[in-house]
Amino acid sequence: MKPIALTMGDPAGIGGEITVRAWQALHRAGPCFVVLDDPSRFSDVPIREVASPDAARTVFATALPVLPITLGVAPRPGHPDKANAAAVIASIERAAALCLSGEVGGMVTNPINKAALYDAGFAYPGHTEYLAELTGAHGRQIMMLASPELRVVPVTVHASLRNSIAMLTTEAIVAAARTTAAALQRDFGIARPRLAIAGLNPHAGEQGALGDEESTIIGPAIAALREVGIDVSGPWSPDTMFTTAARARYDAAICMYHDQALIPLKTLNMDKGVNVTLGLPIVRTSPDHGTAYDIAGKGIANPASLIAAIELAALLATRRA
């Protein structure tokens, strides 16, 4: 199996700490990964600078393999510095290039702080949109959050609630659901995926008494999806569709906006939650948390979500191969 490329993330955040702990957890049995980072950041474990991802496989059991990317200044935990923005962006770009060239099986991104990158020319809402641009999939990217208990896909993502409602269209729901169904088949090995479509309003609109988006926007999307043979149900009442019994009836929930999707997933199991970008020609995952500046450098960051992201990236890469 080809190694997974792991980006540095914001060097002032917890990315370095959880990278070390992920290697400590995985170096004996894998999956193998190579870090695109500054070697000077890692003093707690043995490291080995490598010239290519392929070389990482021979050293992974005994040392953390690093493809060097030099930082502008020494990072201070909890204090992002624009002098390091170029290196952070270079780490993402190189990982994507390695995926496209087939030198790695996929990539996992450590958390970034977008505001800290703007001075270096970063002008994207997040990793997802930037990777779509780098891989030629702009406009086709879909964000999925996956955990052992639940998979969710928000139709609208990084926008205010007011704007998310205004952005919601039948076409956007259909596109998100079709991409999700295809990914569940190809990457997750589910032969006939079952999708649950959430309503937007309380009680899914209560037959129009609490809003008409279910009949004017969501209902037509469900009909269109059924016409192309996708197993879809809904619109589900958002306040009951995430119970244990309800989750047994579908493989992924298509939600109308960011928090409708992410609140239940993170409540159920934030430690094992993984962000998966669907619709790209490459495999990309990431932990479902941020830079955690408040605890950076304290040695208490939990690596569980990063480990889950690495393991899932390796599994998806294997299935694609």
NUZAKE-315747 format. One record per atom (N, C-alpha, C): z, y, x. Coordinates in steps of 0.001 Angstrom, whole numbers, padded with zeros to 6 digits, always signed. Each point is the difference from the previous one (the first is absolute). Layout:
ZYX
...
This chain:
+000000-001184+000838
+000000+001184-000838
+000000+001242+000879
-000812+000985-000361
-000053+001237+000761
+001291+000790-000181
+000415+000755+001024
+001207+000820-000134
-000174+001062-001077
+001130+000548-000445
+000034+001135-000911
+000287+001253+000825
-000689+001097-000280
+000254+001271+000684
+001072+000765-000760
+001016+000467+000718
+001109+000755-000587
-000011+001411+000565
-000105+001008-000860
-000046+001390+000469
+001406+000508+000310
+000062+001116+000726
+001298+000548+000416
+000743+000696-001130
-000731+000578-000985
+000674+000819-000983
+000532+001267+000646
+000854+000719-000699
+000603+001207+000566
+001039-000402+001039
-000181+000393+001266
+000947-000429+001034
+001399+000566-000168
+000167+001003-000865
+001341+000528-000269
+000707-000768-001107
-000721-000924-000642
+000575-000793-001076
+000492-001349+000485
+000109-000944-000916
+000588-001303+000324
-001034-001033+000425
-001279+000408+000116
-001050-000962+000309
+000243-000792+001268
+000442+000668+001060
+000249-000699+001258
+001113-001025-000106
+001065+000371-000709
+001151-000909-000155
-000379-001248-000776
-000703+000193-001115
-000311-001172-000822
-001113-000834+000637
-000834+000624+000835
-000998-000761+000746
+000682-000975+000956
+000996+000479+000734
+000751-000856+000922
+000655-001150-000755
+000599+000305-001127
+000694-001050-000754
-000979-000971-000636
-001178+000490-000372
-001016-000908-000526
-000453-000973+001089
-000203+000504+001206
-000391-000902+001096
+001113-001012+000278
+001247+000449-000006
+001107-000929+000241
+000043-001095-001056
-000377+000336-001232
+000024-000980-001088
-001200-000940+000036
-001129+000463+000544
-001251-000746-000136
-000549-000575+001297
+000554+000353+001155
-000685-000346+001244
-000039-001503+000284
+000917-000760-000580
-000014-001446+000257
-001024-000732-000867
-000137+000433-001239
-000864-000740-000923
-001149+000828-000562
-000009+001310+000274
-001078+000849-000487
+000209+000450-001434
-000986+000685-000546
-001322+000260+000559
+000012+001002+001146
-001002-000122+000863
-000113+000842+001181
-000507+001394-000394
+000594+001029+000612
-000524+001356-000190
+000008+000748+001323
-000825+001041+000068
-000067+000861+001175
+000256+001428-000458
+000833+000738+000757
+000411+001343-000395
-000883+001036+000691
-000496+000946-000757
-000765+001108+000559
+000947+001184+000120
+000599+000138+001186
+001136+000912+000146
+000169+000365+001469
+000966+000869+000255
+000342+000393+001358
+001014-000989+000557
-000331-000712+001090
+000923-001022+000524
+001370+000539+000372
+000082+001293+000329
+001284+000563+000410
+001014+000034-001133
-000456-000209-001220
+000915+000033-001149
+000836-001261-000129
-000390-001067+000685
+000645-001296-000224
+000769-000433+001246
+001300+000182-000055
+000842-000364+001146
+000970-001132-000328
+000091-000361-001274
+000988-001002-000417
-000512-001431+000095
-001316-000161+000162
-000592-001343+000069
-001015-000021+001130
-000331-001189+000521
-001067-000073+001000
-001334+000372-000633
-000791+000800+000707
-001311+000386-000510
-001068-000395+001007
-001241-000088-000482
-001133-000261+000871
-001175+000850-000478
-000470+000884+000857
-001201+000751-000341
-001205-000937+000070
-000851+000069-001021
-001177-000862-000048
-001237+000867-000157
-001118-000526+000466
-001256+000736-000064
-000777-000277-001280
+000354-001080-000697
-000714-000371-001213
+000933-000776-000918
-000292-000029-001296
+000834-000786-000916
+000025-001478+000348
-001112-000525+000504
-000045-001422+000324
+001055-000370+001032
+000271+000907+000938
+001008-000267+001026
+001406-000057-000579
+000189+000597-001162
+001341+000018-000607
+000482-001399-000332
-000919-000899-000338
+000409-001348-000411
+000667-000765+001137
-000389+000280+001223
+000560-000750+001127
+001380+000492+000411
+000368+001198-000421
+001293+000562+000428
+000988+000153-001143
-000460-000164-001243
+000823+000354-001156
+001328-000754-000040
+000030-001236+000454
+001217-000800-000069
+001091+000526+000921
-000381+000718+001048
+000989+000431+000995
+000122+001506+000144
-000967+000758-000516
+000047+001456+000143
-000742+000660-001152
+000402+001205-000305
-000663+000789-001032
-001295+000562+000575
-001162-000421-000510
-001262+000496+000551
-000323+001402-000517
-000380+000888+000915
-000259+001395-000350
-001362+000425+000525
-000862+000491-000875
-001225+000696+000382
+000370+001467+000159
-000001+000542+001223
+000621+001308+000237
-000726+001170-000664
+000790+000845-000636
-000430+001308-000496
+001090+000984+000417
-000342+000979+000805
+001000+000876+000593
+000408+001117-000952
+001292+000167-000174
+000534+001085-000813
-000068+001316+000759
-000048+001095-000771
-000023+001315+000620
+001322+000389+000610
+001092-000297-000705
+001344+000303+000475
+000909-001159-000383
+001133-000106+000678
+000975-001034-000350
+000548+000268-001399
-000031-000993-000873
+000461+000241-001377
+001512+000145-000094
+000438+000818-000961
+001416+000134-000325
+000219-000565-001397
+000844-001014-000146
+000202-000597-001318
+000362+001054-001048
-000725-000056-001107
+000281+000903-001106
-000641+001359+000111
-000757+000251+001076
-000599+001318+000219
-001479-000139+000337
-000876-000043-000990
-001432-000155+000271
-000536+001176+000805
-000963-000282+000865
-000546+001017+000897
-001526-000036-000098
-000597+001170-000265
-001461+000044-000143
-000708-000374+001292
+000694+000037+001141
-000614-000387+001267
-000349-001487+000029
+000592-000781-000894
-000267-001433-000050
-000964-000387-001117
-000444+000983-000766
-000853-000302-001151
-001304-000669+000419
-000599+000474+001084
-001280-000569+000428
+000133-001475+000354
+001112-000377+000623
+000217-001398+000362
+000199-000863-001240
+000712+000526-000990
+000219-000741-001240
-001334-000276-000692
-000847+001019-000069
-001305-000163-000632
-000875-000954+000810
+000065+000113+001325
-000795-000890+000856
+000396-001457-000191
+001285-000252-000227
+000466-001364-000232
-000623-000577-001270
-000064+000803-001053
-000600-000446-001254
-001494-000254+000187
-000667+000937+000652
-001446-000121+000176
-000359-001222+000842
+000758-000242+001058
-000317-001141+000860
+000254-001315-000724
+001074-000063-000785
+000277-001224-000754
-001122-000290-000987
-000479+001046-000688
-001103-000197-000945
-001259-000462+000727
-000265+000585+001174
-001180-000397+000769
+000097-001452+000459
+001182-000433+000388
+000197-001386+000415
-000216-000962-001172
+000399+000434-001197
-000251-000825-001186
-001493-000113-000269
-000696+001126+000059
-001424+000010-000303
-000805-000795+001019
+000462-000016+001248
-000704-000755+001040
+000334-001483-000020
+001009-000382-000777
+000394-001401-000080
+000930-000443+001104
+000527+000936+000790
+000909-000364+001089
+001405-000327-000499
+000352+000509-001164
+001272-000350-000640
-000292-000456-001416
+000949-000734-000575
-000189-000496-001348
+000287+001023-001077
+000802+001004+000318
+000379+001023-000956
+000907+000996+000682
+000462+000993-000758
+000885+001014+000567
+001187+000255-000916
+001118+000344+000634
+001218+000386-000702
+000371+001385+000508
+000272+000915-000910
+000298+001375+000393
+001485+000296-000151
+000610+000444+001089
+001360+000519-000081
-000013+001345-000725
+001121+000417-000581
+000006+001213-000833
-000305+001274+000790
-000751+000892-000627
-000302+001310+000561
+000572+001094-000898
+000073+001211+000560
+000330+001197-000771
-001240+000888+000036
-000670+000123-001134
-001289+000698-000011
+000134+001459+000410
+001084+000647-000415
+000172+001414+000341
+000032+000202+001501
+000541-000983+000724
+000091+000112+001450
-001357-000190+000678
-001006-000468-000742
-001314-000272+000575
-001041+001075-000300
+000311+000877-000942
-001023+000957-000435
-000491+000900+001128
+000883+000357+000928
-000411+000868+001109
-001002-000671+000919
-000085-001323-000071
-000972-000720+000837
-001281-000300-000771
-000134+000587-001175
-001232-000156-000757
+000032-001074-001058
+001151-000603-000247
+000102-001036-001031
-000008+000682-001367
-000975-000333-000831
-000159+000708-001264
-000110-000957-001176
+000730-001115+000066
-000090-001026-001033
+001350-000160-000692
-000005-000406-001278
+001277-000199-000695
+000884-001059+000630
-000597-000966+000705
+000793-001064+000620
-000884-000959+000780
+000660-001054+000511
-000720-001049+000731
-001179-000544-000805
+000242-000269-001282
-000985-000702-000819
-001332+000734-000022
+000048+001298-000270
-001224+000783-000087
-000675+000139+001369
+000805+000132+001046
-000556+000140+001347
-000701-001286+000431
+000612-001130-000269
-000614-001272+000365
-001262-000262-000813
-000012+000441-001247
-001225-000133-000792
-001133+000796+000634
+000312+001178+000510
-001010+000816+000683
-000463-000671+001284
+000944-000512+000790
-000336-000616+001279
-000840-001268-000165
+000188-000689-001117
-000691-001281-000193
-001204+000098-000941
-000333+001217-000420
-001153+000173-000869
+000226-000432-001431
+001259-000035-000428
+000310-000439-001361
+000597+001132-000834
-000295+001232+000348
+000589+001141-000693
-000308-000047-001502
+001062+000132-000800
-000147-000030-001448
+000171-001374-000604
+000036-001035+000844
+000160-001362-000512
+001380-000576+000312
+000826+000771+000696
+001305-000509+000411
+000981-000016-001174
+000808-001049-000036
+001018-000170-001032
+001300-000409+000688
+001115+000575-000421
+001292-000340+000583
+000709-001044-000855
+000367-001116+000627
+000840-000998-000654
+001337-000073+000731
+001075-000110-000748
+001305-000334+000564
+000330-001416-000429
+000331-000838+000981
+000242-001417-000277
+001346-000419+000547
+000714-000787-000770
+001257-000615+000427
+000023-001414-000554
+000970-000819+000375
+000054-001358-000563
+000135-000023-001518
+000541+001079-000585
+000241+000014-001449
-001097+000680-000814
-000773+000875+000626
-000868+000863-000798
-001120+000586+000863
-001198+000150-000616
-001091+000762+000610
-000379+001110-000971
-000135+001221+000517
-000334+001140-000855
-001115+000810+000646
-000852+000584-000837
-001072+000877+000458
+000033+001261-000853
+000288+001163+000583
-000063+001250-000768
-001439+000518-000051
-000453+000388-001174
-001361+000523-000151
-000108+001381+000633
+000978+000853-000246
+000088+001288+000684
+001176-000093+000963
-000123+000652+001147
+000988-000266+001057
+000744+001270+000392
-000463+000693+001026
+000758+001119+000554
-000396+001304-000693
+000515+000160-001204
-000241+001203-000795
+001226+000235-000872
+000180+001235-000426
+001108+000292-000896
-000189-000765-001303
+001079-000165-000748
-000095-000716-001270
-000966+000710-000938
+000069+001329-000049
-000909+000763-000865
-001457-000260+000394
-000274+000057+001297
-001371-000219+000457
-000431-001452-000154
+000943-000923+000164
-000335-001418-000142
-000499-000301-001408
+000655+000571-000995
-000420-000220-001383
-001378+000603-000240
-000235+001174+000566
-001306+000645-000168
-001107-000777+000706
+000352-000683+001109
-000987-000753+000783
-000326-001357-000602
+000802-000491-000910
-000151-001355-000511
-001256-000130-000858
-000841-000969+000344
-001228-000242-000757
-000204-001496-000205
-000810-000328-000979
-000365-001403-000227
-000667-000580+001233
-000892+000771+000605
-000735-000480+001174
+000938-000286+001164
+001023+000842+000196
+000942-000209+001103
+000816-001269-000214
+000389-000266-001233
+000764-001216-000298
-000866-001230+000250
-001245+000045-000456
-000906-001135+000191
-000226-000252+001482
-000225+001057+000770
-000257-000162+001431
+001204-000603+000710
+001198+000497-000319
+001209-000531+000636
+000211-001459-000359
-000210-000340-001262
+000220-001378-000449
-001030-000955+000599
-001252+000413+000082
-001034-000871+000566
+000245-000240+001491
+000373+001034+000717
+000312-000161+001423
+001201-000911+000184
+001008+000169-000855
+001200-000833+000083
-000325-001458-000278
-000764-000255-001048
-000346-001382-000340
-000767-000669+001141
-000948+000722+000596
-000777-000565+001107
+000885-000293+001202
+000947+000900+000293
+000905-000203+001137
+000960-001155-000246
+000467-000147-001218
+000899-001117-000307
-000714-001339+000192
-001278-000038-000312
-000770-001228+000212
-000253-000253+001480
-000533+001001+000698
-000417-000186+001394
+001179-000069+000961
+000954+000920-000146
+001063+000138+000998
+001280-000738-000357
+000285-000143-001289
+001252-000630-000411
-000195-001418-000529
-001245-000453-000090
-000262-001378-000371
+000273-000334-001456
-000085+000991-000899
+000228-000227-001428
-001367-000133-000680
-000313-001172-000473
-001350-000278-000499
-000361+000846-001212
+000933+000159-000940
-000261+000802-001203
+001171+000959-000205
-000053+001148+000623
+001125+000942-000070
+000238+000502-001423
+001272+000175-000312
+000415+000569-001280
+000540+001408+000257
-000604+000989-000651
+000411+001378+000190
+000669+000538-001259
+001143+000671+000190
+000682+000667-001101
-000230+001500+000144
-000532+000623-001036
-000286+001432+000033
+001142+000740-000695
+000644+000899+000735
+001111+000761-000573
-000511+001095-000919
+000800+000315-001007
-000250+001198-000780
+000447+001230+000778
-000360+001144-000479
+000419+001255+000632
+001252+000571-000658
+000051-000097-001303
+001065+000650-000768
+001136-000963-000328
+001162+000505-000418
+001079-000880-000439
-000492-000958-001085
+000396-001268+000106
-000385-001028-000963
-001520-000135-000120
-000702+000326+001103
-001470-000050+000003
-000596+000827-001123
+000632+001135-000282
-000535+000949-000963
+000466-000182-001421
+000607-001144-000313
+000503-000269-001368
-001085+000274-001041
-001171-000674+000207
-001136+000148-000909
-000404+001469-000213
+000076+000784+001070
-000432+001382-000069
+001085+000997-000319
+001164-000450-000410
+001079+000926-000348
+000551+000716+001222
-000100-000639+001180
+000555+000575+001221
-001074+000328+001029
-001237+000072-000427
-001096+000292+000910
-001188-000896-000289
-001206+000512+000257
-001206-000766-000356
-000768-000541+001204
+000513+000161+001223
-000735-000479+001174
-000228-001506-000030
+000902-000728-000641
-000178-001457-000084
-001260-000370-000778
-000314+000760-001032
-001185-000315-000807
-001255+000684+000521
+000140+001175+000601
-001194+000747+000412
-000433-000282+001436
+000930-000407+000877
-000315-000202+001413
+000252-001441+000441
+001195-000504-000292
+000398-001305+000533
-000652-001146-000772
-000008+000102-001321
-000610-001048-000821
-001458-000262+000349
-000825+001039+000112
-001391-000229+000403
-000136-000652+001381
+000917+000309+000907
-000034-000640+001324
+000272-001494-000119
+000974-000358-000826
+000325-001411-000209
-001197-000735-000588
-000663+000627-000964
-001175-000621-000618
-001116-000198+001026
-000214+000995+000851
-001050-000100+001015
+000302-001100+001009
+001252-000151+000358
+000391-001035+000953
-000177-001392-000602
+000344-000143-001251
-000194-001293-000655
-001477-000357-000088
-000848+000999-000160
-001432-000263-000103
-000575-000591+001283
+000615+000312+001137
-000495-000551+001264
+000801-001228+000433
+000825-000524-000902
+000651-001277+000238
+001332+000053+000716
+000611+001169+000092
+001306+000108+000652
+001101-000272-001021
+000963-000830+000389
+001125-000352-000859
+000993+001156+000014
-000022+000800-001045
+000792+001229-000038
+000733+000097-001323
+001211+000531+000035
+000793+000184-001212
+000586+001401-000019
+000336+000471-001199
+000603+001316-000117
-000635+000807-001121
+000380+001270-000075
+000957+000677+000867
+001439-000436-000265
+000713-000282+001091
+001388-000423-000082
+000923+001220-000082
+001097-000167-000714
+001019+001051-000022
+000635+000084+001388
-000048+001136+000674
+000480+000081+001380
+001480-000347+000181
+000790+000147-001045
+001444-000239+000167
+000391-001467-000112
-000959-000877-000361
+000345-001420-000129
-000880-000919+000846
-001011+000525+000660
-000966-000876+000662
+000440-000487+001373
+001163+000443+000482
+000447-000424+001319
+001226-000905-000039
+000347-000489-001173
+001087-000967-000086
-000430-001326+000609
+000958-000865+000270
-000318-001294+000602
-000972-000790-000865
+000249-000046-001293
-000868-000763-000902
-001399+000598-000066
-000076+001328-000033
-001308+000644-000098
-000821-000212+001261
+000634+000072+001166
-000733-000133+001267
-000630-001381+000169
+000543-001000-000679
-000563-001350+000087
-001362-000097-000675
-000372+001015-000759
-001235-000057-000788
-001186+000689+000677
+000208+000544+001196
-001131+000639+000687
+000172-000094+001512
-001109+000231+000722
-000008-000058+001467
+000090+001378+000631
-000396+001024-000729
+000121+001374+000488
+000031+000934-001193
+000737+001090+000153
+000087+001021-001042
-000817+001212+000422
-000888+000438-000868
-000771+001223+000231
+000740+001131-000706
+000532+000918+000787
+000848+001066-000533
-000744+001332+000021
+000439+000922-000834
-000760+001225-000186
+000295+001079+001031
+001182-000035+000620
+000326+001022+000996
+000991-000578+001001
+000200+000736+001073
+000729-000451+001176
+001366-000596-000326
+000879+000780-000608
+001371-000468-000201
+000104-001114-001026
-000908-000040-000954
+000013-001100-000967
-000172-001330+000710
-000742+000000+001106
-000227-001221+000774
+001086-000247+001030
+000361+001041+000745
+000847-000209+001175
+001486-000116-000307
+000462+000635-001064
+001437-000090-000321
+000408-001443-000298
-000694-000729-000868
+000428-001391-000242
-000121-000885+001225
-001071+000169+000787
-000157-000854+001176
+001113+000245+001008
+000285+001261+000278
+001027+000297+000998
+001400-000330-000515
+000189+000064-001300
+001296-000389-000560
+000211-001500+000127
-001054-000779-000231
+000112-001450+000065
+000194-000503+001428
-000750+000566+000959
+000101-000515+001369
-000683+000958+000964
+000674+001085+000351
-000591+000960+000912
-000122-000573+001408
+000944-000852+000404
-000016-000529+001363
-001243-000819+000295
-000531-000689-001011
-001172-000845+000212
-001268+000596-000618
+000069+001264-000396
-001186+000635-000557
-001006+000353+001078
-001283-000196-000308
-001076+000266+000953
-001091+000801-000701
-000486+001025+000679
-001137+000783-000481
-001277-000656+000510
-000901-000364-000905
-001272-000625+000368
-001128+000891-000511
-000930+000362+000891
-001148+000797-000434
-001137-000930-000392
-000372+000038-001276
-001115-000791-000514
-001279+000835+000063
-001131-000677+000008
-001274+000701-000026
-000544+000394+001351
+000705-000350+001087
-000486+000276+001350
-000707-001228+000561
-000882+000194+000982
-000614-001159+000656
+000921-000643+001032
+001201+000522+000170
+000972-000527+000949
+001300-000304-000726
+000878-000762+000645
+001342-000259-000525
+000936+001090+000508
+000704+000635-000916
+000998+000999+000394
+001229-000106-000891
+001153-000104+000629
+001274+000016-000710
+000937+000976+000697
+001123+000291-000643
+001032+000838+000608
+001314-000251-000720
+001128+000315+000646
+001276-000072-000718
+000018+001020-001122
+000847-000235-001012
-000003+000879-001168
+001046+001104+000100
+000336+000421+001229
+000965+001096+000178
-000588+001036+000945
+000725+001081+000184
-000479+001086+000831
+000594+000001+001400
-000038+001174+000621
+000420+000141+001392
+001509-000090+000194
+000757+000243-001066
+001477-000106+000045
+000590+000805+001160
-000366+001276+000064
+000519+000850+001074
+001527+000036+000047
+000627-000156-001164
+001461+000130-000053
+000722-001110+000761
-000670-001147+000187
+000664-001097+000731
-000727-000355+001296
-001069+000722+000317
-000774-000312+001214
+000883+000130+001237
-000111-000978+000877
+000751+000023+001240
+001411-000541-000088
+000427-000380-001200
+001368-000484-000180
+000110-001522+000093
-001135-000685+000096
+000028-001443+000142
+000351-000764-001252
-000146+000630-001172
+000399-000664-001243
-001178-000223-000951
-001208+000359+000419
-001159-000140-000881
-000286-001470-000277
-000325-000301-001258
-000276-001364-000435
-001482-000321+000215
-000336-001020+000791
-001403-000318+000265
-000641-000907-001041
+000706-000366-001068
-000478-001037-000920
-001357+000336-000602
-000209+001256-000415
-001270+000346-000629
-001142-000032+001011
+000258+000425+001233
-001039-000082+001025
-000341-001453+000318
+000998-000835+000118
-000255-001430+000255
-000831-000596-001136
+000359+000339-001237
-000765-000494-001148
-001434+000516+000044
-000189+001251+000440
-001348+000569+000085
-000837-000713+001055
+000614-000331+001141
-000717-000723+001055
-000370-001401-000475
+000947-000672-000633
-000262-001365-000480
-001078-000006-001080
+000041+000988-000901
-001017+000044-001054
-001367+000344+000582
-000060+000924+000954
-001277+000333+000626
-000610-001237+000661
+000818-000786+000667
-000502-001215+000649
-000510-001001-001035
+000730-000129-001119
-000423-000928-001051
-001318+000446-000624
-000128+001298-000291
-001240+000504-000606
-001165-000151+000979
+000254+000270+001283
-001060-000146+000999
-000466-001454+000095
+000938-000918-000081
-000349-001423+000062
-000847-000389-001208
+000363+000480-001168
-000756-000348-001210
-001397+000597+000048
-000121+001220+000512
-001341+000593+000109
-000850-000776+000999
+000623-000419+001105
-000742-000754+001009
-000462-001345-000556
